[in-house]
Amino acid sequence: METIKDLHGYSCIIYKNSEKRTFNRKGVIDLFELLTTEPDALKGASVSDKVVGKGAAALMILGEVKDVYTPLISTPALQLLKKSDIAVEYDKEVPFILNRHQTDLCPLEKRCREGNTAKELLPVISRFIEDMKQK
């Protein structure tokens, strides 16, 4: 696995063809924008991501990443990734990802509960991103 375990303060690092791209925004917005505007950027890439919930896992599957490292992954995300050909390495598995205040489920994790495939989750994630942009 080419991923690096130290994220150096970034939320996400993507490695592809000896190129390293770093991201700092919270949530899945960076993965979503790469998938929708530069789909080849994820194909075959190694991804280090601070937190991987089911929505992030779906975007990585749709983007056809090669492998993923994360310090924290939810059980639904891990189950989804295991159905794909993506190698996954993680430090800690939790039943679900909590919101930033640790008071409830992450809003995207909550919305993604019903979807069983990455393809089913893409419209859910798209709506979530649009809702966040409206706020």
C-alpha positions, -999 to 999 in steps of 0.1 A, spaced: 0 0 0 15 34 -11 -6 54 14 12 72 42 -2 69 77 8 104 89 -17 128 73 4 158 84 -27 177 94 -45 172 61 -80 157 60 -71 137 28 -41 129 8 -43 113 -27 -13 97 -43 -12 88 -79 17 84 -104 42 98 -79 20 129 -75 6 139 -40 -25 160 -37 -35 173 -3 -69 185 9 -82 202 41 -119 206 38 -142 186 62 -164 158 52 -166 143 17 -166 175 -4 -131 170 -18 -137 134 -28 -171 143 -43 -157 172 -63 -128 151 -76 -152 123 -86 -176 147 -104 -150 171 -120 -118 150 -124 -129 113 -122 -95 101 -135 -78 117 -105 -91 89 -82 -88 60 -106 -60 38 -94 -50 62 -66 -40 55 -31 -60 75 -5 -52 85 31 -83 99 47 -88 112 82 -122 95 87 -140 71 63 -177 67 67 -201 50 43 -204 81 20 -166 85 16 -163 47 10 -189 50 -18 -171 78 -34 -138 59 -33 -154 29 -49 -170 50 -76 -137 67 -82 -120 33 -85 -92 40 -60 -66 13 -55 -62 14 -17 -72 33 14 -57 41 47 -77 57 75 -72 61 112 -110 57 117 -135 38 97 -172 29 103 -184 -7 101 -208 2 72 -179 18 53 -157 -12 58 -184 -36 47 -190 -16 15 -152 -14 8 -148 -51 14 -173 -58 -15 -149 -39 -38 -114 -46 -50 -100 -18 -28 -74 -27 -2 -82 -11 31 -60 -5 61 -73 12 93 -64 18 129 -98 17 145 -133 5 134 -164 20 150 -201 11 145 -207 45 129 -192 80 125 -204 106 149 -210 143 140 -184 169 148 -200 176 182 -200 139 191 -238 141 199 -254 121 171 -245 102 139 -227 121 112 -254 135 90 -241 119 58 -236 85 76 -272 88 87 -284 95 52 -263 66 38 -278 39 61 -303 26 36 -281 23 5 -264 -10 -2 -241 -1 -31 -219 28 -40 -240 35 -71 -272 38 -49 -254 62 -26 -242 87 -52 -276 105 -55 -279 106 -16 -244 121 -14 -252 146 -42 -283 158 -24 -264 161 9 -237 182 -8 -264 204 -23 -282 208 10 -249 218 27 -242 244 0 -277 259 6 -269 264 43 
